[in-house]
Amino acid sequence: QAAKLRELELQKTEVERQKTELDKLKQQLQAQSAELITMKARSNVTENQVEALKRDGEVKQVAFSASLLTSGSETVGPFNTYTPLVFRHVFTNIGDAYKPNTG
């Protein structure tokens, strides 16, 4: 009888120890869950920032070919004041960077 009682006491002590350990593990799990949520939010913010930087860093490619005259030769200038040369005959305008109305 005393041996069984002692065995039950030992089992009770072990169960209490396991309950305490389980409570600690639950607390750790809650802390890790909260940290995971925070990390996911930070990851999303970082991902959005990276995408924005990629968009900002993209270089728009431009190229144009234009002439003052359709054919032949003619003297233009000299000018005493600032005078933009407006190339009216645009052959190629990749990226729409050249404005034939303003030069």
C-alpha positions as CSV (number, residue, x, y, z in Angstrom):
1,Q,0.0,0.0,0.0
2,A,2.8,2.4,0.9
3,A,4.7,1.6,-2.2
4,K,1.6,2.3,-4.4
5,L,1.1,5.6,-2.5
6,R,4.7,6.5,-3.1
7,E,4.4,5.6,-6.8
8,L,1.2,7.8,-7.1
9,E,3.1,10.7,-5.4
10,L,5.9,10.3,-7.9
11,Q,3.5,10.2,-10.8
12,K,1.7,13.3,-9.5
13,T,5.0,15.1,-9.2
14,E,5.9,14.1,-12.7
15,V,2.5,15.3,-14.0
16,E,2.9,18.7,-12.3
17,R,6.4,19.0,-13.8
18,Q,5.0,18.2,-17.2
19,K,2.2,20.7,-16.8
20,T,4.8,23.4,-15.8
21,E,6.8,22.5,-18.9
22,L,3.7,22.5,-21.1
23,D,2.8,26.0,-19.8
24,K,6.4,27.2,-20.6
25,L,6.1,25.8,-24.1
26,K,2.7,27.4,-24.7
27,Q,4.2,30.8,-23.7
28,Q,7.1,30.2,-26.1
29,L,4.7,29.3,-28.8
30,Q,2.6,32.5,-28.3
31,A,5.8,34.6,-28.3
32,Q,7.0,32.9,-31.5
33,S,3.6,33.4,-33.1
34,A,3.6,37.1,-32.3
35,E,7.2,37.4,-33.7
36,L,6.2,35.5,-36.8
37,I,3.4,37.9,-37.5
38,T,5.7,40.9,-37.0
39,M,8.3,39.3,-39.3
40,K,5.7,38.7,-42.0
41,A,4.6,42.3,-41.8
42,R,8.2,43.5,-42.0
43,S,8.8,41.2,-44.9
44,N,5.8,42.5,-46.8
45,V,7.0,46.1,-46.2
46,T,10.5,45.2,-47.4
47,E,9.1,43.4,-50.5
48,N,7.1,46.5,-51.4
49,Q,10.1,48.7,-50.9
50,V,12.2,46.5,-53.2
51,E,9.5,46.6,-55.9
52,A,9.3,50.4,-55.6
53,L,13.1,50.6,-55.9
54,K,13.1,48.4,-59.0
55,R,10.5,50.6,-60.6
56,D,12.4,53.7,-59.8
57,G,15.7,52.2,-61.0
58,E,14.4,51.2,-64.4
59,V,16.0,53.4,-67.0
60,K,13.8,54.5,-69.8
61,Q,15.5,53.8,-73.1
62,V,15.3,56.5,-75.7
63,A,16.7,57.1,-79.1
64,F,15.8,59.4,-82.0
65,S,17.0,60.2,-85.5
66,A,15.9,63.5,-87.0
67,S,17.1,66.1,-89.5
68,L,16.6,69.8,-90.2
69,L,15.9,69.3,-93.9
70,T,14.3,66.6,-95.9
71,S,17.2,66.6,-98.4
72,G,20.0,68.8,-99.6
73,S,22.1,71.2,-97.6
74,E,21.4,74.6,-96.1
75,T,23.3,76.8,-93.6
76,V,21.7,77.3,-90.3
77,G,23.1,79.9,-88.0
78,P,25.1,81.4,-86.5
79,F,22.7,82.9,-83.9
80,N,23.5,85.7,-81.4
81,T,20.9,84.5,-79.0
82,Y,19.8,81.1,-77.6
83,T,17.9,79.4,-80.5
84,P,16.7,75.9,-80.2
85,L,17.1,73.8,-83.3
86,V,13.8,72.2,-84.1
87,F,14.3,69.0,-86.2
88,R,11.0,68.8,-88.1
89,H,11.8,65.6,-89.9
90,V,11.8,62.8,-87.3
91,F,12.7,59.4,-88.6
92,T,12.8,57.4,-85.4
93,N,11.6,58.5,-81.9
94,I,11.9,55.5,-79.6
95,G,10.7,56.3,-76.1
96,D,9.0,59.5,-77.4
97,A,11.8,61.6,-75.9
98,Y,12.2,64.0,-78.8
99,K,9.5,66.6,-79.2
100,P,9.4,67.9,-82.8
101,N,7.3,70.9,-81.8
102,T,9.9,72.3,-79.4
103,G,13.2,70.8,-80.4
